[in-house]
Amino acid sequence: MIEYIEKIRQTAGKLLEEGKVDVFIGYKKGSVPMMNEPVLVSDKEKAGILYWDSNCGLNLCNYITGRTDKIGIIANGCNSRNIVTHIIENQIKREQLYIVGIPCTGIIDHRAVQRAVGGREILDVIEKDGEFTVRGKDFEETFKKSEYLQMNCMTCTHHNPVIYDEIIAEPIEESGNVEKYSDVEKIEEMESSKKWDFFSELISTCIRCYACRNACPLCYCPTCFVDESKPQWVGKSIDPTDTMTFHILRAYHCAGRCTDCGACERACPMGIPVRQFTKKLNKDTENLFNWEAGLVEDQRPPLDVYRVDDYNDFIR
Amino acid sequence: LEHIGIEPGRLHFSWISSAEATKFVEVAKEVIGSVKEAGPARYFIKRKAEVA
């Protein structure tokens, strides 16, 4: 993926120079290795800071919400699907966007790498031909990228952008039959009390920092329900009940909208697999409504429309 | 909600018109029955903070 960088810089520079866009949204190298940051570039001279490798895990759609200028944006599979969701939800107009598509081969799970090197401090990471090398003070180790992908990238079926004005490289082959929901199925088989214990344990370390919400491109409400105080919908403490309420409601707000981009999980400072909450809803919308979020621009999401043949079995 | 551990039988959805008194009674009885069967809930109970 690293070979796209030059192309991205050139494209961004050209777009800014020609005035086709007022701002270009992409990634730059992070201040810490393996943590690249989103960046907004409006000066064509600065297009050189743009960067792209397998450590660009945050979702850029957070930065287009409600903007009124012309925007150039980098879009891999996930970003592009969230752009579509944003268009459907009237958060941005298609005409405002110039989408630079990138076929994505997945993002590296920085925590897995951190574990693999025994928690030693990584000072640098270099990527090449499906492998990456991490360097620290007195060690250097090379890993196969395919073995260290984020969980959502492991089972990704949308590597290529679904919408773009220009694509940086030839689209890559999509993975065919992947078992996306094997982890959800495992939970479904559990007894009720086991399920509760599983999820309670999952969020037991949550510090309610709301990083998952902030990283999520779907969470653009002017005031989030957790921040409301009149009325106060949910307690603000780290009482297990309050924490669980927060996580359940956060997931529900993403039902039928989540693209499983993994930004929430990546952003979590405690390493909680928060996608377990949203994934069940993704599975349900896929099974019950034959719907995956952000694939088509001209269809309303299932929870937004009424159809006579809607799933109805839970109501009597 | 059942996915995170709320037992089936505790959560009910129903659509009852204001004219459907009999259905309301029926559903209410059924809900009471199945919730009693499920027993006291152990979820979403907030205990008073322990203060030393």
Interface residues (C-beta under 8 A of the other chain):
Chain A: I187 E188 S192 S193 K194 K195 W196 D197 F198 F199 G235 D239 T241 D242 M244 T245 I248 F277 K280 F314 I315 R316
Chain B: L1 E2 H3 I4 G5 I6 E7 P8 H12 F13 S14 W15 V27 R42 Y43 F44 I45 K46
